[in-house]
Amino acid sequence: MSNNKKNNKIIRTFSCQRSTKTIFCKNSARVIWCVPVMFTVETGTAVMIGVCVWVAAGETSQGSFAYNIIVTSILFITVLFANFAEAIAEARG
């Protein structure tokens, strides 16, 4: 029984390491295009990066720089987490 638990943990650790490597590979626009929701989130992230640069250049009508950085970070983390979850699901399958 304990040997089975040990094997399951090794498999999970291996699939998590493998999934971590594929996170950034799945961030390609060609791959993301097939999933409309993730494509929308990635596009929003790109737009927010542009807004952050614009605000850093001196624009004041688009909110504070800190707020825009927080929104951009949340969107980017969402994309990475979704890619990680999909990679783990593929590794298990």
C-alpha distances in whole Angstrom, upper triangle without the diagonal:
4,5,5,7,9,10,11,13,15,16,17,19,20,21,23,25,26,27,29,31,32,33,37,37,37,39,42,45,44,41,41,44,42,40,43,42,41,44,46,44,44,48,48,46,49,52,51,51,54,55,54,56,59,58,58,61,63,63,63,63,59,57,56,55,52,51,51,49,46,47,46,43,41,42,41,38,37,38,35,33,33,33,30,28,30,28,25,25,27,24,21,23
4,5,5,6,9,10,11,13,14,15,17,18,20,21,23,24,26,27,29,31,32,35,36,35,38,41,44,43,40,40,44,42,40,43,41,40,43,45,43,43,47,47,45,47,50,49,49,52,53,52,54,57,56,56,59,61,61,61,61,57,56,54,52,49,49,49,47,44,45,44,41,40,41,39,36,36,37,34,31,32,32,28,27,29,27,24,25,26,23,21,24
4,5,5,6,9,10,11,12,14,15,17,18,20,21,23,24,26,27,29,30,34,34,34,37,39,42,42,38,39,42,40,39,42,41,39,42,44,42,42,46,46,44,47,50,49,48,52,53,52,53,57,56,56,59,61,61,61,61,57,56,55,53,50,50,49,47,45,45,44,41,40,41,39,36,36,36,33,31,32,31,28,27,28,26,23,24,25,22,20,22
4,5,5,6,9,10,11,12,14,15,17,18,20,21,22,24,26,27,29,32,32,32,35,37,40,39,36,37,40,37,36,39,38,36,40,42,40,40,44,44,42,45,48,47,47,50,51,50,52,55,55,54,58,60,59,59,59,55,54,53,51,48,48,48,45,43,43,42,39,38,39,37,34,34,34,31,29,29,29,25,24,25,24,20,21,22,19,17,19
4,5,5,6,9,10,11,12,14,15,16,18,20,21,22,25,26,27,30,31,31,33,36,39,39,35,35,38,37,35,38,36,35,38,40,38,38,42,42,40,43,45,44,44,48,49,47,49,52,52,52,55,57,56,56,56,53,51,50,48,45,45,45,42,40,40,40,37,35,36,35,31,31,32,29,26,27,27,24,22,24,22,19,20,21,18,16,19
4,5,5,6,9,10,11,12,14,15,17,18,20,21,23,25,26,29,30,30,32,35,38,38,34,35,38,37,35,39,37,35,38,40,38,38,41,42,40,42,45,44,44,47,48,47,49,52,51,51,54,56,56,56,56,53,51,50,48,45,45,45,42,40,40,39,36,35,36,34,31,31,31,28,26,27,27,23,23,24,22,19,20,22,18,17,20
4,5,5,6,9,10,11,12,14,15,16,18,20,21,23,24,28,28,28,31,33,36,36,32,33,36,34,33,37,36,33,36,39,37,36,40,41,39,41,44,43,43,46,48,46,48,51,51,51,54,56,56,56,56,52,51,50,48,45,45,44,42,40,40,39,36,35,35,33,31,31,30,28,26,26,25,22,21,22,20,17,18,19,15,14,17
4,5,5,6,9,10,11,12,14,15,16,18,20,21,22,26,26,26,28,31,34,34,30,31,34,32,30,34,32,30,34,36,34,34,37,38,36,39,42,41,40,44,45,44,46,49,49,48,51,53,53,53,53,50,48,47,45,43,42,42,39,37,37,36,33,32,32,31,28,28,28,25,23,23,23,19,18,19,18,14,15,16,13,11,14
4,5,5,6,9,10,10,12,14,15,16,19,20,21,24,25,25,27,30,33,33,30,30,34,32,31,34,32,30,33,35,33,33,36,37,35,37,40,39,38,42,43,42,44,47,46,46,49,51,51,51,51,48,46,45,43,40,40,40,37,35,35,34,31,30,31,29,26,26,26,23,21,22,22,18,18,19,17,14,16,17,14,13,16
4,5,5,6,9,10,11,12,14,15,17,19,20,23,24,24,27,29,32,32,29,30,33,32,31,34,33,30,33,35,33,33,36,37,35,37,40,39,38,42,43,42,43,47,47,46,49,51,51,52,52,48,47,46,43,41,41,40,37,36,36,35,32,31,31,29,26,27,27,23,22,23,22,18,18,20,17,14,16,17,13,13,16
4,5,5,6,9,10,10,12,14,16,17,18,21,21,22,25,27,30,30,26,27,30,29,28,31,30,28,30,33,31,30,34,35,33,35,38,38,37,41,42,41,42,46,46,45,48,50,50,51,51,47,46,45,43,41,40,39,37,35,35,34,31,30,30,28,25,25,25,22,20,21,19,16,16,17,14,11,13,13,10,9,12
4,5,5,6,9,10,10,12,14,15,16,20,20,20,23,25,28,28,25,25,29,27,26,29,27,25,28,30,28,28,32,32,30,33,36,35,34,38,39,38,40,43,43,42,45,48,47,48,48,44,43,42,40,37,37,36,33,32,32,31,28,27,27,25,22,22,22,19,17,18,17,13,13,14,12,9,11,12,9,9,12
4,6,5,6,9,10,11,13,15,16,19,19,20,22,25,28,28,25,26,29,28,27,30,29,26,29,31,28,28,32,32,30,32,35,34,33,37,38,37,38,42,42,41,44,46,46,47,47,43,42,41,38,36,36,35,32,31,31,30,27,26,27,24,21,22,22,18,17,18,17,14,14,16,13,11,14,14,11,12,15
4,5,5,6,8,10,11,13,15,17,18,18,21,23,27,27,23,24,28,27,26,29,28,26,28,31,28,28,31,32,30,32,35,34,33,37,39,37,39,42,42,41,44,47,47,47,48,44,43,42,39,37,37,36,33,32,32,31,28,27,27,25,22,23,22,19,18,19,17,14,14,15,12,10,13,13,9,11,14
4,5,5,6,8,10,11,12,15,15,16,18,21,24,24,20,21,25,23,22,26,25,22,25,27,25,25,28,29,27,29,33,32,31,35,36,35,37,40,40,40,43,45,45,46,46,42,41,40,38,36,35,34,32,30,30,28,26,25,25,22,20,20,19,16,15,16,14,11,11,12,9,6,9,9,6,7,11
4,5,5,6,9,10,11,14,15,15,17,20,23,24,20,21,24,23,22,25,24,21,24,26,23,23,27,27,25,27,30,29,29,32,34,32,34,37,37,37,40,42,42,42,43,39,38,37,34,32,32,31,28,27,27,25,23,22,22,20,17,17,17,14,12,14,12,9,10,11,9,7,10,11,8,10,13
4,5,5,7,9,10,13,14,15,17,20,23,23,20,21,25,24,24,27,25,22,25,27,25,23,27,28,25,27,30,30,29,32,34,32,33,37,37,36,39,42,42,43,43,39,38,37,34,32,33,31,29,27,28,26,23,23,23,20,18,19,18,14,14,16,13,10,12,14,10,9,13,13,10,13,16
4,5,5,7,9,12,12,13,15,17,21,21,18,19,23,22,21,25,24,21,23,26,24,22,26,27,25,26,30,30,28,32,34,33,34,37,38,37,39,42,42,43,43,40,39,38,35,34,34,32,29,29,28,26,24,24,23,20,19,19,17,14,14,15,12,10,12,12,8,8,12,10,8,11,13
4,5,5,6,10,10,10,13,15,18,19,15,16,20,19,18,21,20,17,20,22,20,19,23,24,22,24,27,27,26,29,31,30,31,34,35,35,37,40,39,40,40,37,36,35,33,31,31,29,27,26,25,23,21,20,20,17,15,16,14,11,11,11,9,6,8,8,5,6,9,9,7,10,12
4,6,5,8,10,11,12,15,18,19,16,17,21,21,19,22,21,18,20,22,20,18,22,23,20,22,25,25,24,27,29,27,29,32,32,32,34,37,37,38,38,34,34,33,30,28,28,27,24,23,23,21,18,19,18,15,13,15,13,10,10,12,9,6,10,11,8,9,12,12,11,14,16
4,6,7,8,10,11,14,17,18,15,16,20,20,20,23,22,19,20,23,21,19,22,24,21,22,26,25,24,27,29,28,29,32,33,32,35,37,37,39,39,35,35,34,31,30,30,28,25,25,25,22,20,21,20,17,16,17,15,11,13,14,11,9,12,12,9,11,14,13,12,15,17
4,6,5,6,9,11,14,15,12,13,17,17,16,19,19,16,17,20,18,17,20,22,19,20,24,24,23,26,28,27,28,31,33,32,34,37,37,38,38,34,35,34,31,30,30,28,25,25,24,22,20,20,19,16,15,15,13,10,12,12,8,8,11,10,7,10,12,11,10,14,15
4,6,6,7,10,13,14,11,12,15,16,15,17,17,13,15,17,15,13,17,18,16,17,21,21,20,23,25,24,25,28,29,29,31,34,33,35,35,31,31,30,28,26,26,24,22,21,20,18,16,16,15,12,11,12,9,6,8,9,5,5,9,9,7,10,12,12,12,15,17
4,5,5,8,11,13,11,11,15,16,16,18,17,14,14,17,15,12,16,17,15,15,19,19,18,21,23,22,23,26,27,27,29,32,31,33,33,30,30,29,26,25,25,23,21,21,20,17,16,16,15,11,12,13,10,8,11,11,8,9,13,12,10,13,16,15,15,19,20
4,5,6,10,10,9,10,13,14,15,17,18,14,14,18,17,14,17,19,17,17,21,21,20,23,25,25,25,28,30,29,31,34,34,36,36,32,33,32,29,29,29,26,24,24,23,20,19,20,18,15,15,15,12,11,13,13,9,11,13,12,10,14,15,14,14,18,19
4,5,8,9,6,7,10,11,11,14,14,11,11,15,14,11,14,17,15,16,19,20,19,22,24,24,25,28,29,29,31,34,33,35,34,31,31,31,29,28,27,25,23,23,22,19,18,18,16,13,14,13,10,9,11,10,6,9,11,9,9,12,13,12,14,17,17
4,6,9,7,6,10,12,11,13,13,10,9,13,11,8,11,14,12,12,16,17,16,18,21,21,21,24,26,26,28,30,30,31,31,27,28,28,25,25,24,21,20,20,19,16,15,16,13,10,12,12,8,8,11,10,7,10,13,12,11,15,16,15,17,20,20
4,5,5,6,8,11,12,13,14,11,10,13,13,10,12,15,13,13,16,18,17,18,21,22,22,24,27,27,28,31,30,32,32,28,29,30,27,27,26,23,22,23,21,18,18,19,16,13,15,15,11,12,15,13,11,14,16,14,14,18,19,17,19,22,22
4,5,5,6,9,10,11,13,10,8,11,12,9,9,13,13,11,14,17,16,17,20,21,21,23,26,26,27,30,29,31,30,27,28,29,27,27,26,23,22,23,21,18,19,19,16,14,17,16,12,13,16,15,13,16,18,16,16,20,20,19,21,24,24
4,6,5,7,10,12,14,12,10,13,14,12,13,16,16,15,18,20,20,21,24,25,25,27,29,30,31,34,33,35,34,30,32,33,30,31,30,27,26,27,24,21,22,22,19,17,19,18,15,16,18,16,14,17,19,16,16,20,20,18,21,23,23
4,6,6,8,11,12,10,9,13,14,12,13,16,16,16,19,21,21,22,25,26,26,28,30,31,32,35,34,36,35,31,32,33,31,31,29,27,26,26,24,21,21,21,18,16,18,16,12,13,15,13,10,14,15,12,13,16,16,14,17,20,19
4,5,6,8,9,6,5,9,10,8,10,13,13,13,16,18,18,20,22,23,24,26,28,29,30,32,31,33,31,28,29,30,28,28,26,23,23,23,20,18,18,18,14,13,15,13,10,12,13,11,9,13,14,12,13,16,16,15,18,21,20
4,5,6,9,8,6,9,11,10,10,14,14,14,16,19,19,20,23,24,25,26,28,30,31,33,31,33,32,28,30,31,29,30,28,25,25,25,22,20,21,20,17,16,18,16,13,15,17,14,13,17,17,15,16,20,19,18,21,23,22
4,6,9,9,8,11,13,12,13,16,17,18,20,22,23,24,26,27,28,30,32,33,34,37,35,36,35,31,33,34,32,32,30,28,27,27,24,22,23,22,18,18,19,17,14,16,17,14,13,16,16,13,15,18,17,16,19,21,19
4,6,6,6,9,10,11,12,14,15,16,18,20,21,23,24,26,27,29,30,32,33,35,33,34,33,29,30,31,30,30,28,25,25,24,21,20,21,19,16,16,17,14,11,14,14,11,11,14,14,11,14,17,15,15,19,20,19
4,6,5,6,9,10,10,12,14,15,16,18,20,21,22,24,26,27,28,30,32,33,31,32,30,27,28,29,28,28,26,24,24,23,20,19,20,18,15,16,17,14,12,15,16,13,13,17,16,14,17,20,19,19,22,23,22
4,5,5,6,9,10,11,12,14,15,17,19,20,21,22,25,26,27,28,30,32,30,30,28,25,26,27,26,26,23,21,21,20,17,16,17,15,12,14,15,11,10,13,14,10,12,15,15,13,17,19,18,19,22,23,22
4,5,5,6,8,10,10,12,14,15,16,18,20,21,23,24,25,27,29,30,29,29,28,24,25,26,25,24,22,20,20,19,16,14,15,13,10,11,12,9,7,10,11,8,9,12,12,11,14,17,16,17,20,21,21
4,5,5,6,9,10,11,12,14,15,17,18,20,21,23,24,26,27,29,27,29,27,23,25,26,24,25,23,20,20,20,17,15,16,15,11,12,14,12,9,12,14,11,12,15,16,14,16,19,19,19,22,24,24
4,5,5,6,9,10,10,12,14,15,16,18,20,21,22,24,26,27,25,26,24,21,22,23,22,23,20,18,18,18,15,13,15,14,10,12,14,11,10,14,15,13,14,17,18,17,19,22,21,22,25,26,26
4,5,5,6,9,10,10,12,14,15,16,18,20,21,22,24,26,24,25,23,19,20,21,20,20,17,15,15,15,11,10,12,10,7,8,10,8,7,11,12,10,12,15,15,15,18,20,20,21,24,25,26
4,5,5,6,9,10,11,13,14,15,17,19,20,21,23,25,23,25,24,20,21,22,20,20,18,15,15,15,12,10,12,11,7,7,10,9,7,10,12,11,11,14,16,15,17,20,20,21,23,25,26
4,5,5,6,9,10,11,12,14,16,17,18,20,21,23,21,23,21,18,20,21,19,20,18,15,15,16,13,11,13,13,10,10,14,12,10,14,16,15,15,18,19,19,21,23,24,24,27,29,29
4,5,5,6,9,10,10,12,14,15,16,18,20,21,19,20,19,15,16,18,16,17,15,12,13,13,10,8,11,11,7,9,12,11,10,14,16,15,16,19,20,20,22,24,25,26,28,30,30
4,5,5,6,9,10,10,12,14,15,16,18,20,19,20,19,15,16,17,15,15,14,10,10,11,8,6,8,9,6,6,10,10,9,11,14,14,15,17,19,19,21,23,24,25,27,29,30
4,5,5,6,9,10,11,13,14,15,17,19,18,20,19,16,17,18,16,17,16,12,12,14,11,8,11,12,9,9,13,13,11,14,17,17,17,19,21,21,22,25,26,26,28,31,31
4,5,5,6,9,10,10,12,14,15,17,15,17,16,12,14,16,14,16,14,11,12,14,11,9,12,13,11,11,15,15,14,17,19,19,20,22,24,24,25,28,29,29,32,34,34
4,5,5,6,9,9,10,12,14,15,14,15,14,11,12,12,11,12,11,7,8,10,8,6,9,11,9,10,13,14,14,16,18,19,19,22,23,24,26,28,29,30,32,34,35
4,5,5,6,9,10,11,12,15,14,16,16,13,14,13,11,12,12,8,8,11,10,6,9,12,10,10,13,15,14,16,18,19,20,22,24,24,25,28,29,30,31,34,35
4,5,5,6,9,10,11,13,12,14,14,11,13,14,12,14,14,10,11,14,12,10,13,15,13,13,17,18,17,19,22,22,23,25,27,27,28,31,32,33,34,37,38
4,5,5,6,8,10,11,9,11,11,8,10,10,9,12,11,7,9,12,11,9,13,15,13,14,18,18,18,20,23,23,24,26,28,29,30,32,34,34,36,38,39
4,5,5,6,9,10,9,11,12,9,10,9,6,9,9,6,6,10,10,8,11,13,13,13,16,18,18,20,22,23,24,26,28,29,30,32,33,34,36,38,39
4,5,5,6,9,9,12,13,11,12,12,9,12,13,10,10,13,13,11,14,17,16,16,19,21,20,21,24,25,26,28,30,31,31,34,35,36,37,40,41
4,5,5,7,6,9,10,9,11,11,9,13,13,10,12,15,15,13,16,19,18,18,21,23,22,24,27,28,28,30,32,33,34,36,38,38,40,42,43
4,5,5,5,6,8,7,8,7,6,10,10,8,10,13,13,13,15,18,18,18,21,23,23,25,27,28,29,31,33,34,35,37,38,39,41,43,44
4,5,7,9,12,10,11,9,7,10,12,10,10,14,15,14,16,19,19,19,21,23,24,25,27,29,29,31,33,34,35,37,39,40,41,43,45
4,6,9,12,12,13,12,10,14,15,13,14,17,18,17,19,22,22,22,24,26,26,27,30,31,32,34,36,37,37,40,42,42,43,46,47
4,6,9,10,11,10,10,13,15,13,15,18,18,18,20,23,23,23,26,28,28,30,32,33,34,36,38,39,40,42,44,44,46,48,49
4,6,7,9,9,9,13,14,12,14,17,17,17,20,22,22,23,25,27,27,29,31,32,33,35,37,38,39,41,42,43,45,47,48
4,6,6,7,9,12,12,12,14,17,17,17,20,22,22,23,26,27,28,30,31,32,34,36,37,38,40,42,43,44,46,48,49
4,6,9,11,14,13,12,15,17,16,17,20,21,21,23,26,26,27,29,31,32,33,35,37,38,39,41,42,44,45,47,48
4,7,9,11,10,8,12,14,12,13,17,18,17,19,22,22,23,26,27,28,29,31,33,34,35,37,38,40,42,43,44
4,7,9,7,7,10,12,11,13,16,16,17,19,21,22,23,25,27,28,29,31,32,34,35,37,38,40,41,43,44
4,5,5,6,9,10,11,13,14,16,17,19,20,22,23,25,26,28,29,30,32,34,35,36,38,40,41,43,44
4,5,5,6,9,10,10,12,14,15,16,18,20,21,22,24,26,27,28,30,32,33,34,36,38,39,41,42
4,5,5,6,9,10,10,12,14,15,16,18,20,21,22,24,26,27,28,30,31,33,34,36,37,39,41
4,5,5,6,9,10,11,13,14,15,17,19,20,21,23,25,26,27,29,30,32,33,35,36,38,39
4,5,5,6,9,10,11,12,14,15,17,18,20,21,23,24,26,27,29,30,32,33,35,36,38
4,6,5,6,9,10,10,12,14,15,16,18,20,21,22,24,26,27,28,30,32,33,34,36
4,5,5,6,9,10,10,12,14,15,16,18,20,21,22,24,26,27,28,30,31,33,35
4,5,5,6,9,10,11,13,14,15,17,19,20,21,23,24,26,27,29,30,32,33
4,6,5,6,9,10,11,12,14,15,17,18,20,21,23,24,26,27,29,30,32
4,5,5,6,8,10,11,12,14,15,16,18,20,21,22,24,26,27,28,30
4,5,5,6,9,10,10,12,14,15,16,18,20,21,22,24,25,27,28
4,6,5,6,9,10,11,12,14,15,17,18,20,21,23,24,26,27
4,5,5,6,9,10,11,12,14,16,17,18,20,21,23,25,26
4,5,5,6,8,10,10,12,14,15,16,18,20,21,22,24
4,5,5,6,9,10,10,12,14,15,16,18,20,21,23
4,6,5,6,9,10,11,12,14,15,17,18,20,21
4,6,5,6,9,10,10,12,14,15,16,18,20
4,5,5,6,9,10,11,12,14,15,17,18
4,5,5,6,9,10,11,12,14,15,17
4,5,5,6,9,10,11,12,14,15
4,5,5,6,9,10,10,12,14
4,5,5,6,9,10,11,12
4,5,5,6,9,10,11
4,5,5,6,9,10
4,5,5,6,9
4,5,5,6
4,5,5
4,6
4
